[in-house]
Amino acid sequence: MNSLFNSEGSLTSNQNVCHRTFLNPFQDAINEYDAYLRLESAATLSTLSHNYVPYVGNGYLGMTLEHDSHLNIKHGRTLSLPLYYHPLYIIDDLDMKESTLVDYKNGIVHRFQCSSTGIHIAYKYYAHRTI
């Protein structure tokens, strides 16, 4: 992960510290492939991207964690009935550097946003599993 922050064109100092602070608790999970880390960019935020898309669901409702996502509910055997309700509120700012971490063992998706001005935002997404 050091190459993530120490390369040419690296994140600014505040963003670097912010990302390290958020990601340190997940370092073992990342190293053991129990978590997936995605650094967001214009390409990964596009709906045309062929990247791994973070998804949260419990078999009755679910959603991809993209900026323009809507809920899907169970219809037949799949979560294929869209509800055009967009529950995600994500700060869109060109200054923000964003990463998404999927914690497979706990079923939680974490999103971190860091600004060069010192603003830090953390989101945590999961679906209740005892319906």
N, C-alpha and C positions, 0 to 999 in steps of 0.2 A: 504494500500500500504506500510505502514511501515514495515510489516513483510517481504516484498519483499527484503528490504535492510538491515534489522537488524538480520537476522537469522544466524545460524551457517554456516560458509562457505560463508559469504556475499561477495558482490562485493568489490573490493579494493576501497580505499578512493576516488581516482579520478573518477573511474567509478560510484561510488555511487553519487557523486555530479553531474556528467554529466547527469545521468539518471533522477535524481530529477529535474534538470534544464529543461530538455526537457519535462518531464511529468507533471510538475506543472500546465501549462496552460490547461491541459486536465483533471485535477482531478475531476471537477464537472461532466463532460461528462462521465467519467468512473464510478463515483458513481451513476449516474442516468441511467446507461446502454445505453447511447447514443454513447459509444465508446467501442471497444474491444481491449484489450492489450494482446499481445503475446510476451513472452520472448523467443527469438530464442535460439535453442540448436542444436546439431547434429541431434536429433530426429525430431524436427520441420522442419528443413531444408531439410530433406529427402523427396523425392517424394512419399515414401511409408507411410508417416505420415497420420494419420486420424484426424489431427487437423483442426481447421477452417483456411482456406487458404484465405488470403487477395486477393481481386479481384477488378480490376478497369475496367470499361467499360461504353459505352454510347449507346449501342444498335446497333452500326455499327462496332465497334472494341473494343477489350477487351483483358485483360491478367491477369493471376495469378501473384502474386508478389513473386515468388520463385526465387532463384538464377539462375536457368536455364530456365526461362520462355521465351516463344515466343508469338507473337501477334496472335490473332484469329480475323477473319473478318466475317461479316454476310454472311451466306449461307442459304437461305431459311428463316426459322424463328428463327434460333439460330446462335450464334457466334461459328460456328463449322468448319470453314475453316482455318486451320493453315497456317500462313506465317512463315517460318522458319527464321525469323529475331528476334534476341535477343537484344532488346534495353536497357536492364538494365545493368548498370555497378555498381557492389557492391564490396566494398573492402573485400576480404577474408583474414582474419588474425585470427589465433588462440587466440591472445591476446585480440581481440575485443569482447566486450559483446554487443549484439544486441537485440533490441526490436522493434516490429511493432505495431502501433496503428492505428486502423481503426476508423475514425470519420464518423459515419453514417449520421449525419445531414448535413454535408458539402460535403460528397462524396469524401473525401480525405484520402489517406493512408499515414501515416508518418512512416518512418523507422529511427531509431537512432542507431548509433554505437559509443561506447565509449571505449577508450583504457586506460590502467592503466598508460600509459606515458603522458596522457593529450590530446590526439588527439580526437576530437569530430566531427562526421560527421552526417548530417541530410539530409534525402531524403524526397521529397514530390511527391506523385503520384496522378494524377487525369486525367480524360478524359474530353475534351472539350464537352460541352453539347448543343451547338447551331449550329449543323450541318444542 
